[in-house]
Amino acid sequence: MASGGVYIAIIFLVQIAIGTLGNLFLLGKYVFLYLSGCKTRSIDLILMHLIVANFLVILSRGIPEAMAAYGLEDFLSDFGCKFVFYASRVGRGVAFGSTCLLSVFQAVTISPSNSRWAELKVKFPKYISTFTILCWVLHLLLNISFCVSLTSRLKNKNITNKIDFAYCSDPRTTKGIYTGHAVFTAIIDVLCMGLMLLACGSMVFILFTHKRRVQHIHRTSNSFRSSPETRATHSILILVSIFVFFYFLSCIVQIYVTFFNHSRILLFTLCAFVSACFSTLCPFVFMIFGHYVSGICCVYSEGNRVI
C-alpha cells in the first residue's frame, strides 16, 4: 500500500468521524427534546430526515473509500456494491430534497401575514410529513436503475470498456438506462435547486426588509451585530453557499466520468469526498445558527406561535 493511500484513508476516516459525531449530536438533541415532552415542530421533522440522509451519504461513501485506499481489494460482493451505491444515491437525493424543503418551509414561515404566502403558512406544516415521505419514495424508486449493472471487480477484470470505482465496477452493459437515470436526476436537481435558491432569496429579502424597519432600534442599542435577523440571514447564506459549492463541484467530476470512458479512480475518490462534505458540515451549521433561525420563525409566526 502506497503512502498516498494511507493519507487518503486517514482523510476519509476523519471525515466520517466528524460527520457522524456532528449528526449524532444533532439527532441526540432532538431525541432528548422529544423524550422530555417538548412539542416537535415541523422544521424539526425536516431536519431529522436530513440527518438520516446525511448518515447514509457519509457512511456509504466514506467507509468503502477508506477501505479501498487502505489497500483492501475486492472486499465487496455484487450485492455489497449495489447496496453501497444505492444507499449513497438515495441519501444524496433525500439530503437535496430535505434542504430544498427546509428552505421553502422557512421562506413561507417568516413571510408577513399580508403576503401571498399567508394561506400557505397555515397549510404547509400539515403536509410536511407527506412531502418527506414522497421524497424518500421518489429516490428509493429512482435509484434502482442506477445500480442494475454495478458488480464486484472480480467479475469484470477482462472487460476493458468499464468504469472502475476502486472497489466496484460498471461494465456499462446498460448504458441507455444509465444515461436516462442521469438525465432524469439532473431534471429533478435543477427543479430543486431553483426552488431552494428562490426560497433563500425570498428569506434574505424578508429579513433585510425587517432589519431596515427596526434599524433605529439597533442604532440606539448598539446591538446590530448580534441581532437575530442578521444571524439568521448569515446562517441561510452559509448553508446554501456550502450546498451549492459542493453540489456543483461534485457535478463537474460526475459529468466527466459519466460521458468520458476513462478509468479514473482518483476522480471517483475525489467525488466521494466532495459528495460527503455537505453532510459532514451541515449539522454544525445548524448547531451554530439554528437557534437564531428558529427565533426569527417565531417572530414572524402569528401570535408568536412556533410552527
MILOKOL-46357 format. One record per residue: residue in one letter; x, y negated, z negated of N, C-alpha, C, O in turn. Coordinates in pm, whole numbers, plus 50000, padded with zeros to 5 digits. Layout:
<nodes>
- A X Y Z X Y Z X Y Z X Y Z
...
</nodes>
This chain:
<nodes>
- M 50084 50120 50000 50000 50000 50000 50088 49876 50000 50176 49861 49916
- A 50062 49785 50095 50141 49663 50106 50106 49568 49992 49999 49575 49932
- S 50202 49477 49964 50179 49381 49856 50063 49288 49888 49992 49241 49799
- G 50044 49261 50020 49931 49177 50059 49798 49238 50020 49705 49168 49982
- G 49790 49372 50030 49668 49441 49991 49639 49426 49843 49523 49415 49802
- V 49745 49427 49762 49727 49410 49618 49670 49273 49587 49578 49260 49506
- Y 49723 49169 49652 49673 49033 49629 49527 49020 49672 49448 48955 49603
- I 49492 49081 49786 49353 49075 49832 49261 49146 49733 49152 49097 49703
- A 49304 49261 49683 49224 49335 49585 49204 49253 49458 49095 49250 49402
- I 49311 49187 49413 49301 49104 49292 49204 48988 49314 49125 48955 49226
- I 49211 48926 49432 49120 48815 49463 48975 48860 49457 48891 48791 49399
- F 48945 48976 49515 48807 49026 49513 48765 49064 49371 48650 49041 49333
- L 48856 49123 49294 48822 49160 49157 48793 49036 49071 48703 49037 48988
- V 48871 48931 49093 48845 48805 49020 48710 48747 49060 48635 48700 48975
- Q 48680 48751 49190 48551 48701 49237 48436 48781 49178 48335 48725 49136
- I 48452 48914 49174 48348 48999 49117 48328 48967 48969 48215 48956 48922
- A 48438 48952 48896 48429 48925 48752 48360 48792 48725 48270 48783 48642
- I 48404 48687 48796 48346 48554 48774 48198 48552 48813 48115 48502 48738
- G 48167 48605 48931 48029 48604 48978 47937 48687 48892 47825 48646 48862
- T 47983 48805 48851 47900 48892 48768 47874 48831 48631 47761 48833 48583
- L 47978 48776 48568 47961 48715 48437 47869 48593 48444 47784 48573 48358
- G 47888 48511 48547 47803 48391 48562 47657 48427 48579 47571 48369 48514
- N 47629 48523 48667 47490 48562 48691 47432 48636 48572 47313 48622 48541
- L 47515 48717 48503 47467 48785 48383 47431 48686 48274 47330 48702 48204
- F 47513 48582 48258 47485 48481 48156 47354 48410 48186 47272 48389 48096
- L 47334 48372 48313 47211 48303 48350 47090 48394 48336 46985 48351 48289
- L 47104 48521 48376 46995 48616 48361 46965 48642 48214 46849 48652 48175
- G 47070 48653 48133 47051 48673 47989 46977 48558 47925 46898 48577 47833
- K 47003 48438 47974 46935 48320 47921 46785 48329 47945 46705 48301 47855
- Y 46746 48369 48066 46604 48379 48097 46538 48495 48024 46423 48485 47981
- V 46610 48606 48008 46556 48719 47934 46536 48681 47788 46435 48718 47727
- F 46631 48609 47730 46621 48565 47591 46501 48472 47573 46425 48486 47476
- L 46484 48377 47665 46371 48285 47655 46238 48360 47668 46140 48327 47601
- Y 46238 48461 47757 46115 48539 47775 46082 48619 47650 45967 48622 47606
- L 46183 48685 47591 46161 48763 47470 46129 48675 47350 46066 48720 47254
- S 46171 48549 47355 46143 48456 47246 46002 48400 47253 45960 48325 47164
- G 45929 48436 47356 45791 48389 47368 45774 48262 47447 45664 48208 47454
- C 45883 48212 47508 45873 48090 47587 45798 48120 47717 45813 48227 47776
- K 45719 48025 47761 45642 48041 47884 45735 48028 48004 45810 47931 48016
- T 45727 48125 48092 45810 48125 48212 45753 48030 48315 45634 48035 48346
- R 45838 47943 48368 45795 47850 48472 45811 47915 48609 45880 48015 48625
- S 45747 47855 48707 45755 47907 48843 45897 47903 48896 45941 47994 48966
- I 45969 47797 48862 46107 47782 48910 46196 47890 48850 46294 47932 48913
- D 46164 47936 48728 46243 48042 48666 46228 48173 48742 46324 48250 48752
- L 46109 48199 48795 46086 48321 48872 46172 48322 48999 46229 48424 49036
- I 46179 48207 49065 46263 48197 49185 46409 48221 49150 46479 48293 49222
- L 46454 48162 49042 46593 48176 49001 46628 48321 48964 46738 48367 48992
- M 46535 48392 48903 46561 48532 48868 46576 48618 48994 46661 48707 48999
- H 46494 48592 49095 46509 48664 49221 46643 48628 49287 46708 48714 49346
- L 46681 48503 49278 46809 48459 49333 46925 48527 49262 47024 48563 49326
- I 46914 48545 49131 47020 48611 49054 47035 48756 49097 47147 48805 49115
- V 46923 48827 49115 46928 48966 49160 46993 48976 49298 47076 49064 49322
- A 46956 48885 49387 47017 48882 49520 47167 48855 49511 47245 48913 49585
- N 47206 48766 49420 47348 48737 49400 47426 48861 49358 47536 48885 49406
- F 47367 48941 49268 47431 49065 49226 47452 49159 49345 47559 49218 49359
- L 47351 49173 49429 47363 49260 49546 47477 49216 49637 47555 49299 49684
- V 47486 49087 49661 47589 49036 49751 47728 49056 49691 47818 49106 49758
- I 47745 49017 49566 47877 49021 49502 47929 49165 49491 48044 49193 49525
- L 47844 49256 49445 47888 49393 49422 47903 49471 49552 47999 49547 49568
- S 47809 49455 49646 47815 49532 49770 47925 49484 49864 47974 49562 49946
- R 47964 49359 49852 48075 49310 49936 48209 49321 49865 48308 49358 49926
- G 48212 49289 49737 48339 49283 49666 48402 49417 49634 48521 49435 49656
- I 48322 49512 49581 48378 49640 49537 48438 49720 49652 48552 49764 49640
- P 48367 49741 49765 48429 49816 49875 48554 49747 49931 48651 49813 49966
- E 48550 49613 49941 48666 49541 49995 48785 49554 49902 48898 49569 49948
- A 48762 49549 49771 48871 49563 49675 48931 49703 49682 49053 49719 49676
- M 48846 49804 49695 48896 49942 49704 48974 49963 49833 49078 50030 49832
- A 48926 49908 49944 48997 49923 50072 49130 49849 50069 49231 49899 50119
- A 49130 49728 50010 49255 49651 50002 49357 49720 49911 49478 49706 49930
- Y 49307 49793 49811 49397 49862 49719 49462 49984 49783 49557 50041 49728
- G 49412 50025 49899 49476 50134 49971 49393 50259 49983 49437 50355 50047
- L 49275 50262 49925 49189 50379 49937 49132 50388 50078 49090 50286 50134
- E 49129 50505 50135 49082 50524 50271 48966 50623 50275 48965 50723 50203
- D 48869 50593 50359 48756 50682 50384 48689 50727 50254 48660 50845 50236
- F 48665 50631 50165 48605 50665 50036 48452 50658 50040 48386 50689 49941
- L 48396 50618 50153 48251 50611 50166 48202 50713 50269 48262 50729 50375
- S 48093 50779 50238 48028 50869 50333 47941 50787 50428 47934 50665 50418
- D 47875 50855 50521 47784 50786 50612 47675 50711 50534 47646 50595 50562
- F 47616 50780 50437 47512 50717 50356 47568 50600 50278 47503 50496 50266
- G 47689 50617 50224 47751 50508 50148 47774 50385 50233 47751 50273 50187
- C 47820 50404 50357 47841 50292 50447 47711 50218 50476 47704 50095 50470
- K 47608 50296 50508 47479 50235 50539 47423 50161 50418 47369 50051 50431
- F 47436 50222 50299 47379 50161 50178 47451 50032 50142 47387 49932 50108
- V 47584 50033 50150 47661 49914 50113 47627 49795 50203 47603 49685 50155
- F 47624 49819 50333 47595 49710 50425 47448 49668 50418 47415 49550 50432
- Y 47360 49765 50395 47217 49734 50383 47192 49647 50260 47120 49547 50267
- A 47251 49685 50146 47235 49607 50023 47293 49467 50040 47236 49369 49991
- S 47405 49457 50108 47467 49327 50131 47379 49237 50216 47360 49120 50184
- R 47325 49292 50326 47242 49213 50415 47111 49171 50348 47065 49058 50366
- V 47051 49263 50272 46927 49230 50202 46954 49121 50097 46877 49026 50086
- G 47062 49136 50022 47096 49036 49921 47121 48900 49982 47078 48798 49929
- R 47192 48899 50095 47219 48772 50163 47089 48705 50207 47071 48585 50186
- G 46998 48784 50267 46873 48727 50316 46785 48676 50204 46726 48568 50216
- V 46775 48752 50095 46692 48709 49983 46753 48587 49914 46680 48498 49869
- A 46885 48582 49904 46951 48464 49846 46922 48340 49930 46896 48232 49876
- F 46929 48355 50062 46898 48245 50153 46753 48201 50136 46724 48082 50121
- G 46661 48299 50138 46519 48267 50124 46486 48206 49990 46404 48115 49982
- S 46548 48256 49883 46522 48202 49749 46573 48059 49736 46509 47975 49672
- T 46690 48032 49795 46743 47895 49792 46652 47801 49869 46628 47688 49824
- C 46602 47845 49982 46508 47766 50060 46379 47741 49981 46330 47628 49975
- L 46324 47847 49921 46201 47836 49842 46221 47745 49722 46133 47667 49687
- L 46337 47756 49658 46367 47671 49544 46369 47524 49584 46316 47439 49512
- S 46431 47493 49697 46439 47355 49745 46300 47300 49776 46267 47188 49738
- V 46218 47379 49847 46083 47335 49883 45999 47317 49756 45924 47220 49745
- F 46011 47410 49661 45933 47401 49538 45969 47275 49460 45880 47206 49410
- Q 46097 47244 49449 46137 47124 49375 46091 46998 49446 46052 46901 49381
- A 46096 46999 49580 46050 46881 49655 45903 46855 49631 45861 46741 49615
- V 45824 46963 49628 45680 46948 49602 45656 46906 49457 45569 46823 49431
- T 45733 46962 49364 45712 46936 49222 45739 46790 49185 45662 46730 49111
- I 45847 46734 49237 45884 46597 49197 45819 46491 49285 45843 46372 49265
- S 45738 46532 49382 45673 46433 49468 45568 46356 49389 45503 46414 49302
- P 45550 46226 49416 45450 46145 49345 45309 46199 49366 45281 46265 49466
- S 45221 46172 49272 45085 46224 49277 45004 46167 49392 44905 46227 49434
- N 45045 46052 49444 44971 45990 49553 45029 46023 49691 44991 45962 49791
- S 45120 46119 49696 45182 46155 49823 45102 46265 49891 45005 46316 49836
- R 45145 46301 50013 45078 46405 50089 45101 46543 50029 45034 46639 50068
- W 45195 46554 49936 45225 46682 49872 45140 46704 49747 45157 46806 49679
- A 45049 46611 49715 44975 46618 49589 44894 46748 49577 44893 46810 49471
- E 44828 46790 49685 44749 46913 49679 44838 47036 49665 44805 47131 49594
- L 44953 47035 49735 45044 47148 49725 45103 47162 49584 45135 47272 49541
- K 45116 47050 49513 45174 47053 49379 45094 47143 49286 45150 47205 49196
- V 44963 47149 49307 44877 47233 49224 44872 47376 49275 44871 47470 49195
- K 44870 47395 49407 44851 47527 49466 44980 47606 49479 44979 47729 49467
- F 45091 47537 49504 45217 47605 49536 45263 47702 49427 45300 47814 49460
- P 45261 47663 49299 45309 47755 49194 45233 47886 49190 45288 47988 49146
- K 45107 47887 49234 45027 48009 49229 45076 48114 49330 45050 48233 49314
- Y 45146 48068 49434 45187 48158 49541 45337 48190 49538 45389 48251 49631
- I 45406 48149 49432 45549 48176 49423 45578 48325 49424 45669 48370 49494
- S 45502 48402 49346 45523 48547 49341 45502 48610 49478 45577 48698 49519
- T 45399 48564 49549 45372 48617 49683 45486 48586 49778 45527 48673 49855
- F 45537 48463 49774 45646 48425 49863 45772 48506 49835 45841 48549 49928
- T 45803 48527 49708 45925 48602 49674 45912 48749 49716 46009 48808 49765
- I 45795 48808 49697 45774 48947 49740 45785 48959 49892 45847 49052 49943
- L 45723 48866 49963 45732 48867 50109 45876 48852 50157 45915 48912 50257
- C 45953 48773 50086 46094 48754 50121 46170 48886 50109 46248 48921 50197
- W 46146 48960 50000 46211 49090 49982 46167 49190 50088 46250 49259 50147
- V 46035 49196 50113 45983 49292 50211 46038 49263 50351 46077 49354 50423
- L 46042 49134 50388 46092 49095 50520 46234 49143 50542 46266 49203 50645
- H 46320 49118 50445 46461 49151 50463 46488 49301 50440 46583 49356 50496
- L 46406 49367 50360 46419 49512 50346 46386 49582 50478 46451 49680 50513
- L 46287 49532 50550 46250 49592 50678 46342 49548 50791 46380 49628 50876
- L 46377 49419 50791 46457 49364 50900 46594 49428 50909 46644 49452 51019
- N 46656 49456 50796 46795 49500 50797 46812 49651 50812 46924 49701 50809
- I 46701 49724 50828 46714 49867 50853 46786 49891 50985 46872 49979 50995
- S 46751 49813 51086 46811 49832 51218 46960 49801 51219 47035 49857 51301
- F 47005 49714 51129 47146 49676 51126 47235 49794 51089 47350 49801 51132
- C 47184 49887 51009 47267 49994 50955 47251 50127 51029 47306 50228 50987
- V 47176 50126 51139 47148 50251 51210 47276 50320 51256 47292 50441 51237
- S 47368 50245 51317 47486 50307 51378 47610 50307 51289 47714 50357 51330
- L 47600 50253 51169 47717 50249 51079 47747 50389 51026 47657 50459 50980
- T 47873 50427 51032 47915 50558 50984 48049 50548 50914 48114 50443 50915
- S 48088 50658 50856 48220 50666 50795 48328 50662 50904 48304 50703 51017
- R 48444 50612 50870 48553 50601 50968 48602 50738 51015 48662 50749 51122
- L 48577 50841 50937 48623 50975 50974 48558 51024 51103 48619 51101 51178
- K 48435 50979 51130 48362 51027 51247 48398 50953 51375 48366 51000 51484
- N 48464 50836 51362 48486 50753 51480 48633 50727 51508 48667 50625 51569
- K 48721 50818 51465 48863 50795 51485 48904 50804 51631 49003 50744 51672
- N 48828 50878 51710 48862 50894 51851 48785 50799 51943 48796 50808 52065
- I 48708 50709 51885 48630 50613 51964 48705 50481 51966 48740 50426 51862
- T 48729 50430 52086 48805 50305 52099 48716 50182 52093 48756 50080 52036
- N 48595 50188 52151 48506 50073 52154 48420 50071 52028 48303 50110 52029
- K 48480 50025 51921 48409 50024 51794 48452 49902 51712 48552 49837 51741
- I 48373 49874 51609 48407 49769 51513 48454 49836 51387 48384 49919 51330
- D 48573 49800 51342 48633 49862 51225 48616 49769 51106 48660 49654 51109
- F 48550 49819 50998 48527 49740 50877 48621 49780 50764 48593 49750 50648
- A 48730 49845 50793 48830 49890 50695 48783 50014 50619 48865 50104 50597
- Y 48657 50023 50579 48608 50140 50509 48488 50203 50580 48442 50310 50539
- C 48437 50139 50683 48330 50192 50768 48358 50147 50911 48448 50067 50936
- S 48279 50199 51004 48296 50158 51142 48163 50164 51214 48071 50234 51172
- D 48155 50090 51323 48034 50086 51405 48073 50117 51548 48140 50035 51612
- P 48034 50233 51602 48072 50269 51739 47996 50192 51846 48021 50210 51965
- R 47902 50107 51803 47824 50024 51897 47746 50109 51997 47735 50072 52114
- T 47693 50220 51953 47609 50302 52040 47468 50244 52052 47392 50282 52141
- T 47435 50152 51962 47304 50087 51965 47324 49936 51977 47274 49859 51895
- K 47396 49896 52080 47432 49755 52096 47309 49667 52114 47306 49553 52066
- G 47206 49718 52184 47086 49638 52204 47015 49608 52074 46970 49496 52051
- I 47005 49708 51986 46943 49688 51856 47025 49592 51773 46971 49506 51704
- Y 47156 49606 51779 47247 49521 51702 47232 49375 51744 47224 49286 51659
- T 47230 49350 51875 47215 49214 51927 47078 49157 51894 47066 49040 51857
- G 46974 49240 51908 46840 49195 51875 46826 49156 51729 46761 49057 51696
- H 46888 49235 51642 46887 49203 51499 46957 49071 51473 46909 48990 51394
- A 47071 49050 51538 47147 48925 51518 47065 48804 51563 47065 48701 51496
- V 46996 48816 51677 46916 48704 51728 46799 48674 51636 46772 48558 51604
- F 46729 48779 51593 46613 48760 51506 46655 48702 51371 46587 48615 51316
- T 46767 48750 51318 46818 48695 51192 46855 48549 51207 46831 48468 51117
- A 46915 48514 51322 46955 48375 51346 46832 48283 51350 46837 48170 51301
- I 46722 48331 51409 46600 48250 51415 46546 48224 51275 46508 48111 51243
- I 46542 48327 51191 46496 48311 51053 46587 48216 50976 46540 48131 50901
- D 46718 48230 50996 46814 48144 50927 46796 47998 50967 46802 47909 50882
- V 46774 47973 51095 46756 47835 51141 46630 47774 51079 46632 47658 51036
- L 46522 47850 51074 46398 47800 51015 46416 47771 50866 46372 47667 50816
- C 46481 47864 50794 46503 47844 50651 46598 47727 50625 46577 47649 50532
- M 46702 47716 50707 46797 47607 50690 46729 47472 50715 46753 47376 50643
- G 46643 47466 50819 46572 47342 50846 46480 47302 50732 46475 47185 50693
- L 46405 47400 50677 46317 47372 50564 46395 47327 50442 46355 47234 50372
- M 46507 47393 50416 46588 47361 50299 46646 47220 50308 46642 47144 50211
- L 46701 47185 50423 46759 47051 50440 46651 46944 50436 46672 46836 50380
- L 46535 46973 50494 46424 46878 50490 46376 46855 50347 46350 46742 50306
- A 46363 46965 50271 46319 46954 50132 46420 46879 50047 46383 46795 49965
- C 46549 46908 50067 46653 46841 49990 46660 46692 50026 46681 46608 49938
- G 46644 46661 50154 46640 46521 50193 46524 46448 50130 46536 46333 50088
- S 46409 46516 50123 46292 46456 50058 46316 46433 49909 46277 46330 49856
- M 46381 46529 49843 46410 46514 49700 46505 46398 49674 46485 46318 49583
- V 46608 46390 49755 46704 46281 49739 46636 46147 49757 46662 46052 49682
- F 46548 46137 49856 46476 46012 49881 46384 45977 49763 46378 45861 49722
- I 46312 46076 49709 46222 46051 49596 46300 46007 49473 46261 45912 49405
- L 46410 46076 49444 46490 46041 49327 46556 45905 49343 46567 45830 49246
- F 46600 45873 49464 46660 45743 49490 46557 45632 49474 46588 45526 49419
- T 46434 45656 49522 46328 45557 49505 46296 45535 49358 46276 45422 49314
- H 46290 45643 49283 46264 45633 49139 46377 45559 49068 46353 45481 48975
- K 46499 45584 49111 46613 45516 49050 46604 45366 49070 46634 45289 48979
- R 46565 45323 49187 46553 45180 49215 46443 45116 49132 46455 45000 49093
- R 46335 45190 49105 46225 45135 49027 46262 45111 48882 46213 45018 48819
- V 46351 45195 48830 46389 45180 48689 46531 45127 48676 46595 45143 48571
- Q 46581 45064 48781 46720 45019 48781 46745 44915 48672 46853 44912 48613
- H 46647 44831 48647 46666 44727 48546 46680 44787 48407 46747 44730 48321
- I 46617 44903 48383 46630 44970 48253 46772 45022 48235 46831 45007 48128
- H 46826 45083 48339 46963 45134 48332 47063 45020 48317 47164 45034 48248
- R 47034 44908 48381 47127 44796 48376 47135 44739 48234 47242 44701 48187
- T 47021 44734 48168 47020 44676 48034 47073 44773 47929 47128 44732 47827
- S 47055 44903 47955 47100 45001 47856 47236 45061 47887 47291 45138 47807
- N 47292 45025 48004 47424 45075 48046 47430 45228 48048 47530 45288 48011
- S 47321 45289 48093 47315 45436 48095 47296 45491 48235 47246 45602 48252
- F 47335 45413 48334 47310 45455 48472 47384 45584 48506 47329 45670 48575
- R 47505 45598 48460 47585 45714 48499 47527 45844 48443 47542 45949 48505
- S 47462 45836 48327 47410 45958 48266 47260 45975 48287 47198 46059 48222
- S 47202 45895 48376 47058 45905 48399 47024 46042 48456 47097 46094 48540
- P 46914 46101 48411 46879 46237 48456 46851 46246 48604 46882 46348 48666
- E 46790 46141 48664 46762 46150 48808 46891 46148 48890 46897 46210 48996
- T 46994 46077 48842 47122 46078 48912 47187 46215 48904 47241 46264 49004
- R 47182 46277 48789 47239 46410 48772 47162 46513 48855 47223 46604 48912
- A 47031 46500 48862 46952 46592 48943 46987 46578 49090 47000 46678 49161
- T 47004 46455 49137 47042 46432 49275 47177 46496 49305 47195 46559 49409
- H 47272 46477 49212 47405 46536 49232 47398 46688 49236 47465 46751 49319
- S 47318 46748 49149 47308 46895 49147 47250 46948 49277 47296 47050 49329
- I 47149 46879 49330 47089 46922 49457 47191 46913 49569 47206 47005 49649
- L 47261 46800 49575 47360 46781 49681 47473 46883 49670 47520 46934 49772
- I 47517 46913 49548 47624 47011 49528 47579 47149 49571 47652 47219 49643
- L 47459 47191 49528 47411 47324 49561 47394 47341 49712 47439 47440 49769
- V 47330 47243 49776 47308 47253 49920 47440 47247 49996 47460 47319 50093
- S 47530 47161 49952 47660 47148 50020 47738 47278 50013 47798 47321 50111
- I 47739 47342 49895 47809 47469 49879 47748 47575 49969 47821 47649 50037
- F 47615 47583 49971 47549 47684 50052 47576 47662 50201 47613 47756 50272
- V 47556 47538 50248 47574 47509 50391 47717 47534 50434 47741 47589 50542
- F 47812 47493 50352 47953 47510 50388 47988 47657 50405 48042 47696 50509
- F 47957 47739 50305 47993 47881 50313 47907 47954 50416 47953 48052 50476
- Y 47785 47909 50437 47700 47974 50537 47757 47957 50677 47771 48054 50751
- F 47791 47834 50713 47843 47811 50847 47982 47870 50865 48015 47916 50975
- L 48063 47870 50761 48195 47933 50770 48180 48082 50794 48253 48140 50874
- S 48085 48145 50724 48059 48288 50744 48004 48314 50884 48039 48414 50947
- C 47917 48226 50931 47858 48244 51065 47964 48239 51175 47957 48315 51271
- I 48061 48150 51160 48166 48138 51261 48243 48270 51274 48270 48316 51385
- V 48277 48331 51160 48350 48457 51163 48262 48569 51218 48308 48651 51297
- Q 48135 48573 51176 48045 48679 51220 48017 48671 51369 48009 48774 51436
- I 48003 48550 51422 47979 48534 51565 48099 48586 51645 48082 48649 51749
- Y 48218 48558 51597 48339 48602 51668 48347 48754 51673 48373 48812 51779
- V 48324 48819 51560 48340 48964 51556 48221 49036 51618 48231 49154 51652
- T 48108 48967 51634 47990 49030 51694 47999 49033 51846 47965 49134 51908
- F 48044 48925 51906 48041 48912 52051 48176 48936 52118 48187 48928 52240
- F 48278 48966 52039 48408 48998 52096 48451 49135 52044 48457 49157 51923
- N 48481 49226 52135 48513 49363 52098 48657 49376 52050 48743 49431 52119
- H 48682 49324 51933 48816 49334 51876 48804 49389 51734 48711 49356 51660
- S 48899 49471 51699 48904 49523 51563 48990 49428 51479 49113 49428 51490
- R 48925 49350 51396 48994 49251 51315 48953 49270 51169 48864 49203 51118
- I 49022 49363 51103 48986 49396 50966 49002 49276 50874 48921 49255 50784
- L 49106 49196 50896 49129 49080 50812 49016 48979 50822 48980 48915 50724
- L 48958 48966 50943 48846 48875 50961 48723 48923 50884 48651 48842 50825
- F 48698 49053 50885 48586 49107 50809 48608 49090 50659 48514 49064 50584
- T 48733 49103 50616 48765 49082 50476 48740 48936 50437 48684 48908 50332
- L 48782 48845 50524 48757 48703 50500 48607 48674 50498 48560 48597 50414
- C 48534 48734 50590 48389 48714 50597 48322 48765 50470 48230 48702 50419
- A 48367 48880 50419 48310 48936 50297 48334 48844 50178 48246 48824 50095
- F 48455 48787 50170 48487 48697 50060 48403 48570 50067 48347 48525 49967
- V 48396 48511 50188 48319 48386 50205 48171 48409 50177 48105 48325 50117
- S 48119 48524 50222 47977 48553 50203 47938 48561 50056 47825 48529 50020
- A 48032 48603 49971 48003 48617 49829 48035 48492 49748 48006 48487 49629
- C 48094 48391 49811 48134 48271 49737 48014 48195 49682 48016 48150 49567
- F 47909 48179 49763 47791 48106 49715 47727 48179 49598 47692 48116 49498
- S 47712 48311 49609 47653 48388 49500 47738 48383 49374 47686 48395 49263
- T 47869 48364 49390 47958 48353 49274 47946 48218 49206 47945 48210 49083
- L 47937 48111 49285 47933 47975 49229 47793 47930 49189 47778 47842 49105
- C 47692 47990 49249 47553 47948 49228 47513 47939 49081 47460 47836 49041
- P 47536 48043 48998 47490 48033 48858 47556 47921 48780 47495 47865 48689
- F 47681 47887 48813 47750 47781 48740 47692 47644 48774 47689 47554 48690
- V 47646 47628 48898 47579 47503 48935 47452 47486 48854 47423 47377 48806
- F 47375 47594 48838 47251 47586 48762 47278 47569 48613 47204 47499 48544
- M 47383 47633 48562 47414 47619 48420 47458 47478 48386 47429 47429 48277
- I 47527 47413 48478 47578 47278 48451 47470 47173 48474 47455 47081 48394
- F 47393 47187 48583 47299 47082 48621 47153 47123 48610 47065 47037 48621
- G 47124 47251 48588 46985 47297 48592 46896 47227 48493 46779 47202 48524
- H 46946 47196 48374 46865 47131 48271 46814 46996 48319 46699 46960 48292
- Y 46899 46923 48389 46859 46790 48434 46759 46797 48548 46669 46714 48557
- V 46775 46897 48635 46676 46914 48742 46540 46945 48683 46439 46890 48728
- S 46536 47033 48582 46410 47066 48519 46350 46944 48450 46229 46926 48449
- G 46437 46860 48394 46388 46740 48328 46319 46646 48423 46216 46587 48389
- I 46375 46631 48544 46312 46546 48643 46179 46604 48686 46082 46531 48706
- C 46173 46737 48701 46047 46801 48738 45941 46771 48634 45824 46750 48669
- C 45978 46770 48507 45882 46741 48403 45834 46597 48412 45716 46569 48389
- V 45925 46505 48445 45888 46364 48453 45782 46342 48559 45690 46262 48538
- Y 45794 46409 48671 45703 46388 48782 45579 46476 48776 45487 46458 48855
- S 45576 46572 48682 45460 46658 48670 45347 46580 48606 45371 46495 48520
- E 45225 46609 48645 45110 46538 48592 45095 46569 48444 45096 46685 48403
- G 45083 46465 48367 45065 46481 48224 45185 46539 48155 45173 46596 48047
- N 45303 46525 48218 45428 46579 48162 45416 46729 48135 45473 46779 48039
- R 45343 46799 48219 45325 46942 48205 45429 47014 48290 45442 46987 48409
- V 45502 47103 48229 45605 47177 48301 45538 47283 48388 45457 47362 48339
- I 45574 47285 48519 45518 47386 48609 45631 47457 48680 45606 47547 48761
</nodes>
